[in-house]
Every structure is written in C-alpha cells, then in structure tokens.
Amino acid sequence: MGKRGPLPFPALGERLDECLGCGYPLVGIPAPGVCPECGVGFEDGESVLVVAGVAKGSGGPVWRKVAWVGIGAVAFLYSQLWVLLVMAVPLVGLVFFIGLLIATTAMAMTGKQKKRGTEMFAFTVSGFSRWTVGSDPSGRLFVAWDGINPAVIVRRVSNVWASMKVVDFDAEGKRFVMLEGGFRCPAVDIELVDKILNQLVRGESIDDIRDDDRFECSVLNVGRWAD
C-alpha cells in the first residue's frame, strides 16, 4: 500500500456531481431534484466548496465528565486515608478499593470512541456533508442548515493549515457548534475561503466572488476532490 499524498487544497465546484447524503452520482439527473438513492435534495447550479482536514473530537456527554471528577475525588481521598481504613475497618477499605477499580475500568471501557481519520467536508447553501477519506461513500453524513443564523469562523494556523468552527443558533438565541476542526488551505486563500463559506451558509450567491480578480489566480480553481 503506497503512502498517501498530502490532502488537497479547497476546491470549488459549480454543480454537485455527487449526492451530499450518500455519494450517489448526480451527473445526468435533472436539477432541481432529489437523490434517487437517499432522497436528499439538490439545486440547479448549486455551488459546493470542498475542503480536507481533521475534525475535532467530541468531549463526550456532561455526565461522563462529572463522573470522572467524582472518581478522581474519591481516589484522592482514598490515597490519603487508605492506611486508616485498612487499620480501622479493613472490609470497608477493601470495598472502597474494589469499587473504585470497577468504576474506573467501566468508564475507561465505555468511553472508547472510534477515531476519525482525515475527512472531506463539502459545503453548500443546503448544508454540509462529511466523509472519511477512502471510506464507503454511503457512510457520508449530511447536516442541513436548520438553525437561525449559521456562520463559519475561519482562522489561520500555518502557511497551509487553517481552523474552522461552524456555529448556529437555536430559536432561543443559544449558540451551538456544528463542526470544529482544521483543514488544509494556503494562507493566501484563507480570506477567500472564509468569504465563500459564510455566503454559502447564509444562502447567498457567490457570483460576486467568482467575478473577483483574486479568484482567477486562486488555487481554488485547480483544487481536487479526494475520495
């Protein structure tokens, strides 16, 4: 198995060639329409920006964090008092030790999450799709823009990497994070990618960007998708 090359830079397409929900080929299917495989809709001339990177993993549910804090507190107290417990009430000391061991083991075993590899993220006015590089296209995940005011925060990390955070707001105005991670992008194109992403998530046309002279010399013109 050969060594995989570097992840591709951002690529901007004028029409969806593959379904955002399942990867089914859409070439030749009249638009607007829906994917015959999974039912996800698509528009005529729907622009799509594809970036490659790594998503930040979830920190897990709140109860697990509380449980770990509790286990840590009990472990600390036991480390300070175990001698007294063993001398005064041996059975209680043994029960505490066994309980602490069982709780720690159970948390460790149930907390293992499948690690994600490098991924592709496709953004359109409808939502965004994500899939692991080299995975079965049917395993794609599509997330629609169903909040109040979606936005993307993009920041430079290095000469060829940037970070992104996709946020939205619920009906009560509370912000929630839909996606967070890093993606491969030349520093010179970060501003342009930022603008494209935010206009897409707001449902705005990007024709003004395509007419911009800077776009004509951008690597976005020659970026490639990766499967």
Sine and cosine of phi, psi and omega as CSV:
sin_phi,cos_phi,sin_psi,cos_psi,sin_omega,cos_omega
0.00,0.00,0.85,-0.53,-0.05,-1.00
-0.96,0.28,0.32,-0.95,0.01,-1.00
-0.96,0.28,0.75,-0.66,0.00,-1.00
-0.95,0.32,0.66,-0.75,0.00,-1.00
-0.97,0.25,0.01,-1.00,0.00,-1.00
-0.91,0.42,0.44,-0.90,0.03,-1.00
-0.90,0.44,0.53,-0.85,-0.02,-1.00
-0.95,0.30,0.40,-0.92,0.10,-0.99
-0.98,0.21,0.20,-0.98,-0.01,-1.00
-0.82,0.58,0.63,-0.78,0.02,-1.00
-0.79,-0.61,0.73,-0.69,-0.02,-1.00
-0.93,-0.38,0.84,-0.54,0.01,-1.00
-0.92,-0.38,0.44,-0.90,-0.03,-1.00
-1.00,-0.05,-0.20,0.98,0.00,-1.00
-0.45,-0.89,0.55,-0.84,0.03,-1.00
-0.95,0.32,0.86,-0.52,0.08,-1.00
-1.00,-0.02,-0.39,0.92,-0.02,-1.00
-0.72,-0.70,0.52,-0.85,0.01,-1.00
-0.90,0.43,0.69,-0.72,0.01,-1.00
-0.94,0.35,-0.39,0.92,-0.06,-1.00
-1.00,0.03,-0.55,0.83,-0.09,-1.00
-0.65,-0.76,-0.08,1.00,0.02,-1.00
1.00,0.09,0.12,0.99,-0.02,-1.00
-0.91,0.42,0.70,-0.71,-0.01,-1.00
-0.89,0.46,0.77,-0.63,-0.02,-1.00
-0.97,-0.26,-0.03,1.00,-0.01,-1.00
-0.89,0.46,0.79,-0.61,0.00,-1.00
1.00,-0.06,-0.18,0.98,0.03,-1.00
-1.00,-0.02,0.82,-0.58,-0.03,-1.00
-0.85,0.53,0.62,-0.79,0.04,-1.00
-0.88,-0.47,0.52,-0.85,-0.02,1.00
-0.94,0.33,0.38,-0.93,-0.03,-1.00
-0.15,-0.99,-0.21,-0.98,0.04,-1.00
-0.77,-0.63,0.48,-0.88,0.03,-1.00
-0.91,0.41,0.79,-0.61,0.00,-1.00
-0.94,0.35,-0.22,0.98,-0.04,-1.00
-1.00,-0.02,-0.72,0.70,-0.09,-1.00
-0.82,-0.57,-0.16,0.99,0.08,-1.00
1.00,0.05,0.05,1.00,0.04,-1.00
-0.95,0.30,0.76,-0.66,-0.05,-1.00
-0.98,0.18,0.36,-0.93,0.07,-1.00
-0.55,-0.83,0.44,-0.90,-0.07,-1.00
-0.96,-0.28,0.25,-0.97,0.06,-1.00
-0.97,0.26,0.79,-0.62,0.00,-1.00
0.90,0.43,0.56,0.83,-0.03,-1.00
-0.97,0.23,0.94,-0.34,-0.01,-1.00
-0.91,0.42,0.58,-0.81,0.01,-1.00
-0.66,-0.75,0.78,-0.63,0.06,-1.00
-0.95,-0.31,0.84,-0.55,-0.03,-1.00
-0.93,-0.38,0.80,-0.60,0.06,-1.00
-0.82,-0.58,0.39,-0.92,-0.03,-1.00
-0.87,-0.50,0.71,-0.71,0.00,-1.00
-0.08,-1.00,-0.44,-0.90,-0.03,-1.00
-0.74,-0.67,0.79,-0.62,0.01,-1.00
-1.00,0.09,0.54,-0.84,0.07,-1.00
-0.97,0.26,0.72,-0.70,-0.03,-1.00
-0.95,0.30,0.38,-0.92,0.03,-1.00
-0.97,0.25,0.59,-0.81,0.02,-1.00
-0.99,0.16,-0.04,1.00,0.03,-1.00
1.00,0.02,0.19,-0.98,-0.02,-1.00
-0.92,0.40,0.37,-0.93,-0.06,-1.00
-0.89,0.47,-0.60,0.80,-0.07,-1.00
-0.88,0.48,-0.52,0.86,0.02,-1.00
-0.94,0.34,-0.62,0.79,0.04,-1.00
-0.90,0.44,-0.67,0.74,0.03,-1.00
-0.90,0.44,-0.66,0.75,-0.01,-1.00
-0.89,0.46,-0.67,0.74,0.02,-1.00
-0.90,0.43,-0.62,0.79,0.05,-1.00
-0.89,0.45,-0.68,0.73,0.02,-1.00
-0.90,0.44,-0.69,0.72,0.02,-1.00
-0.89,0.46,-0.65,0.76,0.02,-1.00
-0.89,0.45,-0.66,0.75,0.00,-1.00
-0.91,0.42,-0.70,0.72,0.02,-1.00
-0.90,0.44,-0.66,0.75,0.01,-1.00
-0.89,0.46,-0.64,0.77,0.02,-1.00
-0.90,0.44,-0.72,0.69,0.00,-1.00
-0.89,0.46,-0.65,0.76,0.00,-1.00
-0.90,0.43,-0.62,0.79,0.00,-1.00
-0.90,0.43,-0.44,0.90,-0.01,-1.00
-1.00,0.03,-0.45,0.89,-0.14,-0.99
-0.89,-0.45,0.05,1.00,-0.13,-0.99
-0.88,0.47,-0.57,0.82,0.00,-1.00
-0.90,0.44,-0.71,0.71,0.01,-1.00
-0.90,0.44,-0.66,0.75,0.00,-1.00
-0.90,0.45,-0.69,0.72,-0.02,-1.00
-0.91,0.42,-0.63,0.77,-0.02,-1.00
-0.96,0.27,-0.66,0.75,-0.08,-1.00
-1.00,0.09,-0.78,0.63,-0.03,-1.00
-0.72,-0.70,0.99,0.13,-0.07,-1.00
-0.81,0.59,-0.66,0.75,-0.05,-1.00
-0.90,0.43,-0.66,0.75,0.02,-1.00
-0.90,0.44,-0.67,0.75,0.03,-1.00
-0.87,0.49,-0.65,0.76,0.01,-1.00
-0.92,0.39,-0.66,0.75,0.02,-1.00
-0.89,0.45,-0.68,0.74,0.03,-1.00
-0.87,0.49,-0.70,0.71,-0.03,-1.00
-0.90,0.44,-0.73,0.68,-0.01,-1.00
-0.90,0.44,-0.68,0.74,0.02,-1.00
-0.88,0.47,-0.66,0.75,0.02,-1.00
-0.91,0.42,-0.65,0.76,0.01,-1.00
-0.91,0.42,-0.70,0.72,0.00,-1.00
-0.90,0.43,-0.69,0.72,-0.02,-1.00
-0.89,0.45,-0.69,0.72,0.00,-1.00
-0.90,0.43,-0.70,0.72,0.00,-1.00
-0.89,0.45,-0.69,0.72,-0.02,-1.00
-0.89,0.45,-0.67,0.74,0.01,-1.00
-0.91,0.42,-0.65,0.76,-0.02,-1.00
-0.92,0.40,-0.65,0.76,-0.06,-1.00
-0.96,0.28,-0.61,0.79,-0.02,-1.00
-1.00,0.10,-0.17,0.98,-0.06,-1.00
-1.00,-0.06,-0.04,1.00,-0.01,-1.00
-0.94,0.33,0.80,-0.60,0.02,-1.00
-0.89,-0.46,0.52,-0.85,0.04,-1.00
-0.92,0.40,0.82,-0.57,-0.02,-1.00
-0.97,0.23,0.69,-0.72,0.05,-1.00
-1.00,0.03,0.59,-0.81,0.08,-1.00
-1.00,-0.05,-0.37,-0.93,0.07,-1.00
-0.93,0.37,0.60,-0.80,-0.09,-1.00
-0.78,-0.63,0.30,-0.95,0.16,-0.99
-0.95,-0.32,0.65,-0.76,0.02,-1.00
-0.81,-0.58,0.85,-0.52,-0.01,-1.00
-0.93,-0.36,0.85,-0.53,-0.05,-1.00
-0.94,-0.35,0.73,-0.68,0.08,-1.00
-0.66,-0.75,-0.02,-1.00,0.04,-1.00
-0.94,0.34,-0.28,0.96,-0.02,-1.00
-1.00,0.06,-0.54,0.84,-0.07,-1.00
0.29,-0.96,-0.32,-0.95,0.06,-1.00
-0.74,-0.67,0.46,-0.89,0.00,-1.00
-0.86,-0.51,0.52,-0.86,0.02,-1.00
-0.65,-0.76,0.58,-0.81,0.05,-1.00
-0.42,-0.91,0.53,-0.85,0.00,-1.00
-0.96,0.28,0.70,-0.72,0.00,-1.00
-0.86,0.52,0.79,-0.61,0.02,-1.00
1.00,0.07,0.03,1.00,-0.05,-1.00
-1.00,0.02,0.14,-0.99,0.07,-1.00
-0.91,0.40,0.80,-0.60,-0.03,-1.00
-0.83,0.56,-0.46,0.89,-0.02,-1.00
-0.93,0.37,-0.22,0.98,0.00,-1.00
-1.00,0.02,0.19,0.98,0.01,-1.00
-0.91,0.41,0.46,-0.89,0.05,-1.00
-0.86,-0.50,0.83,-0.55,0.02,-1.00
-0.95,-0.32,0.76,-0.66,0.01,-1.00
-0.85,-0.52,0.89,-0.46,-0.03,-1.00
-0.99,0.11,0.44,-0.90,0.08,-1.00
-0.98,0.19,1.00,-0.09,-0.04,-1.00
-0.88,-0.47,0.27,0.96,0.02,-1.00
-1.00,-0.07,-0.43,-0.90,-0.06,-1.00
-0.99,-0.15,-0.71,0.71,-0.09,-1.00
-0.50,-0.86,0.96,0.27,-0.02,-1.00
-0.90,0.44,0.52,-0.85,0.02,-1.00
-0.45,-0.89,0.38,-0.92,0.03,-1.00
-0.84,-0.55,0.77,-0.64,0.04,-1.00
-0.96,-0.27,0.88,-0.47,-0.05,-1.00
-0.89,-0.46,0.73,-0.68,0.02,-1.00
-0.68,-0.73,0.54,-0.84,0.03,-1.00
-0.96,0.27,0.67,-0.74,0.06,-1.00
-0.93,-0.36,-0.69,0.73,0.04,-1.00
-0.46,-0.89,-0.20,-0.98,-0.01,-1.00
-0.91,0.41,-0.42,0.91,-0.04,-1.00
-0.76,-0.65,0.21,0.98,0.02,-1.00
-0.71,-0.71,0.55,-0.84,0.05,-1.00
-0.65,-0.76,0.34,-0.94,0.07,-1.00
-0.96,-0.29,0.44,-0.90,0.06,-1.00
-0.63,-0.78,0.54,-0.84,0.09,-1.00
-0.69,-0.73,0.89,-0.46,0.01,-1.00
-0.99,-0.12,0.88,-0.48,-0.05,-1.00
-0.84,-0.54,0.35,-0.93,0.07,-1.00
-0.53,-0.85,0.11,-0.99,-0.04,-1.00
-0.78,-0.63,0.66,-0.75,0.03,-1.00
-1.00,0.10,-0.06,-1.00,-0.07,-1.00
-0.89,0.45,-0.38,0.93,0.00,-1.00
-1.00,-0.05,0.06,1.00,0.02,-1.00
0.99,0.11,0.17,0.99,0.00,-1.00
-1.00,0.10,0.77,-0.63,-0.03,-1.00
-0.99,0.15,0.64,-0.77,0.09,-1.00
-0.69,-0.73,0.51,-0.86,-0.04,-1.00
-1.00,-0.05,0.83,-0.56,0.01,-1.00
-1.00,-0.05,-0.52,0.86,-0.03,-1.00
-0.35,-0.94,0.65,-0.76,0.03,-1.00
-0.55,-0.83,0.68,-0.74,0.01,-1.00
0.14,-0.99,-0.31,-0.95,0.02,-1.00
-0.83,-0.56,0.43,-0.90,0.03,-1.00
-0.61,-0.79,0.42,-0.91,-0.05,-1.00
-0.99,0.14,0.83,-0.56,-0.05,-1.00
-0.32,-0.95,0.74,-0.67,0.06,-1.00
-0.88,0.47,0.61,-0.79,-0.02,-1.00
-0.83,0.56,-0.58,0.82,-0.05,-1.00
-0.91,0.41,-0.37,0.93,-0.06,-1.00
-0.97,-0.24,0.01,1.00,-0.07,-1.00
-0.88,0.48,-0.70,0.72,0.00,-1.00
-0.88,0.48,-0.66,0.75,-0.01,-1.00
-0.92,0.39,-0.70,0.72,0.03,-1.00
-0.88,0.47,-0.67,0.74,0.03,-1.00
-0.84,0.54,-0.73,0.69,-0.02,-1.00
-0.90,0.43,-0.70,0.72,-0.01,-1.00
-0.88,0.47,-0.74,0.68,-0.03,-1.00
-0.86,0.51,-0.73,0.69,-0.07,-1.00
-0.94,0.33,-0.52,0.86,0.06,-1.00
-0.96,0.29,-0.57,0.82,0.03,-1.00
-0.91,0.41,-0.73,0.69,-0.06,-1.00
-0.93,0.36,-0.36,0.93,0.06,-1.00
-1.00,0.01,0.00,1.00,0.02,-1.00
0.97,0.23,0.37,0.93,-0.04,-1.00
-0.99,-0.11,0.49,-0.87,0.06,-1.00
-0.92,0.38,0.52,-0.86,0.05,-1.00
-0.94,-0.35,0.36,0.93,0.02,-1.00
-0.87,0.50,-0.56,0.83,0.00,-1.00
-0.90,0.43,-0.51,0.86,0.02,-1.00
-0.96,0.27,-0.66,0.75,0.00,-1.00
-0.89,0.46,-0.49,0.87,0.00,-1.00
-0.99,0.10,-0.12,0.99,-0.01,-1.00
-0.96,0.28,0.72,-0.69,0.00,-1.00
-0.85,0.52,-0.52,0.85,-0.02,-1.00
-0.90,0.43,-0.52,0.86,-0.02,-1.00
-0.91,0.41,-0.53,0.85,-0.06,-1.00
-0.89,0.45,-0.44,0.90,-0.02,-1.00
-0.94,-0.35,0.23,0.97,-0.03,-1.00
-0.99,0.10,0.52,-0.85,0.07,-1.00
-0.93,0.37,-0.17,0.99,0.06,-1.00
-0.88,0.48,-0.41,0.91,0.01,-1.00
-0.95,0.32,-0.42,0.91,-0.11,-0.99
-0.86,-0.51,0.21,0.98,0.03,-1.00
-0.91,0.41,0.43,-0.90,0.00,-1.00
-0.85,-0.53,0.55,-0.83,0.13,-0.99
-0.97,0.24,0.36,-0.93,0.12,-0.99
-0.75,-0.66,0.64,-0.77,-0.01,-1.00
-0.97,-0.23,0.00,0.00,0.00,0.00
